[in-house]
């Protein structure tokens, strides 16, 4: 890739590779219904049951292994320096996995440097097709009324601006080619229009509603994290993801932790934490505090080549809260 200057720094995805100056993707024909908007701020697309089933069949272990990390999908993106709209602080408690449902769904038994972790049931890999290419990101099961909602980065489900992804599936607790809970295919994809229409990386978050696996809903099978919006800035976070670009291989879950700080160039309203995770970790969850049991409050989004070993994630304000509400109901 070639360097692309953005003000005082160069943006890259999750400290992976310097991004190209412009996003160059061919647009695949839409395989689902036309996108719809909700309240002018949220865009979503519904995916048929037939296409969801086809997505599960499509993602063989070989295709999963060959999928590219999504660093190119944020090439040339810019952010808004305007203050993110924030409403009343809100938290929604998580949901523990149901032991019987989890068994039914199973198909098989503040450091800068990322730490390898054992699989976490509700965190997993995301696989999708966009612009005719297969990609991989990370995601997390979040508490929802439909018991079937996954959080990820906006660029892991929509070109921003442009088409929504196809063949989108979530593989919780993935490790070394094994997806013990199977894959959950998307039936709906949701993103703020600031991302889907404007490509504003400040709002780089999306949500997927998924179907069942083995007859179990996602949250019953693997649990679901609580979510928090409109929280104070500068908090201590633990971030998780599946970095696939060197020196990682995308086969194991990694984590980073540390206090968040503002974008040093003022180009976005995103916050950064010490972390050297690379492409493939995009969309992985940020939890308030230590460990994976807290409230999710952001996702892995991008990094600057001139800011060493720092991962940036969007501030979850009122707009992203609205996207979540649209998906989870």
HULINRA-V957256 format. One line per field, one symbol per residue. ss: DSSP state (H for helix, E for strand, C for the rest). psi: psi as a letter, one per 40 degrees, with the letter a starting at -180 (. if undefined). burial: b if it has 16 or more other C-alpha atoms within 10 Angstrom, else e. Layout:
ss->???
psi->???
burial->???
This chain:
ss->CCCCEECCEEEECCCCCECCCCCCCCCCCCCCCCCEEECCCEEEEECCHHHHHHHHHHCCHHHHHHCEEHHHHHCCCECCCCCCCCCCCEEECCECCCHHHHHHHCCCCCCCCCEEECCCCCEEEEEEEECCEEEEEEEEEECCCCCCEEEECHHHCECCCCCECEEEEEEECCECCECCCCCEEEEEEEEEHHHHCCCEHHHCCEEEEECCECCECHHHHHCEECEEECCCCCCEEEEEECCCCCCCCCCCEEEEEEECEECCCCCCCCEEEECCCCCCCCCCEEEECCCCCCCEEEECCEEECCCCCEEEECCCCHHHHHHHHHHHC
psi->iiihhgbeihiihffcihiidihghihiiheaiiiiiheeehiihhhiddddddddddgidddddeiiifdeeeheiiiheihhhhahhiihiahiihdddddddhdi.fidhihhiiihdehaihhihhfeihihaiihhiiideffhhiaideeeidgiaiiiifhihgifihfehgdeaihiheihhiidddddefhedfgiiihhiaihfeiiddddeihiiiiifiiifihihiiighdiheieeeihiiiiiiiiiheefdieiiiihheiahdeheiihhhaiaeeahheaihciihdeghfhhiiihgadddddddddde.
burial->eebbebeebbbbbbbbbbbbbeeeeeeeeeebeeeeeeeebbbbbbbeeebbbebbeebeeeebbebbbbbbbbbbbbbbeeebebeeeeeebbbbbbeebbbbbbeeebebbbeeeeebbbbbbbbbbbbeebbbbbbbbbbbeebbbbbbbbbbbbbbbebbbbbbbbbbbbbeebbbbbbbbbbbbbbbbbbbbbbbbbbbbbbbbbbbbbebbbbbbbbbbbbbbbbeeeebbbbbbbbbbeebebbbbbbbbbbbbbbeeebbbbbbbbbbbbbbbbbbbbbbbbbbebbbbbbbbbbbbebebbbbbbbbbbbbbbbbebbbe
